[in-house]
Amino acid sequence: MGGMDDLYREQILEHHRTPHNFGQLAEPTISVDGRNPSCGDLITMQLQLDAEGLITDVAFSGRGCAISQASASLLTDELRGKRAEEITALGSPYVMELLGVEVGPSRIHCALLGLETTQKALATWRNRS
């Protein structure tokens, strides 16, 4: 094997070491915490949305394994400029494509934590508006 998988593994480690959009927004429209009870990973997703539900800014913080942090980091790069409905429709195939590696059953919750927390934030925002 090797080759491509190694490249993606390197990308995951890079996003874990220096995650993109890590930190906090000054005035998020919505901020939601997500946790993976099986391994203790924690993520807070903060979104800035305009009146039409377009994501204009995003930040995340938290701690956890390389997979959860890297997938959240990769996801935040994709969120800006997307509509709430687009994100709500995404599932694990999208996250696997972002990560570029097959994640085993024990790590799937780690990989999906960022997306699931984002979707929870969007649902909360929708109920509020």
N, C-alpha and C positions, 0 to 999 in steps of 0.2 A: 504494500500500500504506500503510505507516505505521500510525498508530493503535495497534492492539493490539500489533503487533510492537515498536513503539517502547517501549511500556509494559513489555514483557517484557525488552527490551534494558536498560532502565533498572534493572529488578529484578536482572538478572544483574550489572550494574556495581555496584549497591548491595551485593549479597552478596559481590562480589569485594573491595570497599573495606572493608566491615565484616562479615566472615563470622560466621555464628552458630555457637556451640559450638566456636569455634577455641581450641585450647590443649591441655591434657593433663589426664587424670583422675588423681586421687591414687593410686587402686589399680584400674587396669583389669583386667577378667577376661582380656581379650585385646587385644593391640596388634599390628597388622600394617601393614607398609609396602607401598605400591603405587607403581609407576612406569610412565610412558608413555614407552617408549624412543624413539618417533618425535619427541617434542618436549621430553623431559626433565622433564615434570611429575612431581612427587613428592607423595604423600599418605600420611600415617599415620592410620589409623583406630583409635580406642580405644573398646572397648565394655565396659560393665558388664552382665553377665547374671546373672539369678537361676538357681536350680537347674532351673527348668522351661524355660529358654531364652527368657525374656522380657527384652528389652533395657530396662534401668532407667536407664542413663545412657550418654552418647556424647560424644566429642570428636574433633576432627580437627586435624591440622596439616600443613604442607607449603607448597609453592610451585609456581606454575605459572600458566597462562593464566587469563583471567577465566572461561572456560567450565568448566574443571576445578574451580576453587575455588568458583565459584557453585553448581555442581551438587552438590558435596560439602556445602556449607553448607545448601542446600535439603534435601538428603537427611537430614542430621542432625536437622533439625526434624521429620522424619517418623518417625525410627527409634524414639524413646522410646515404650515401651508396646507395641511390636510383637514378635511371636514370631519366632524364628530362621527357622522354615519359611516364614513370609510373605515375608521378605526374600530368601531363597534362590530363591523362585519368580519374582522380579521380573526384568525385562529392559529393553532400551532403550526400548520404548514408554512405560514408567513414567517414566524419566528425562526423555524428551522432553516428557512432560506436565508434569512439575515445572518444567522450564526454560521451557516455553511457546513456544519457537521451534524451527523446523526447524534442525538442525545438519547441516552438510554432511559428506560422507564423511571428509574430512580431519580433522574435529573430533570425530567420534563417539567416538573413544577417549578424548579429553579429557573429554567429557560422562559417559562410563561409568566413569571411573577410580574415583570415590568408591564407586559401587555394587559394582564388581568387587572392590575392596579389602575392602569390608564383607563380601561373600560369601566371600572367601578367609579372612577372620578367623573367620567363623561355621563354616566347614568345619574350620579348625584347632581351634577350640573343641570342635566335635563329636567330632573324632578323639581329643581329649584326655580328654573326659569319659566 
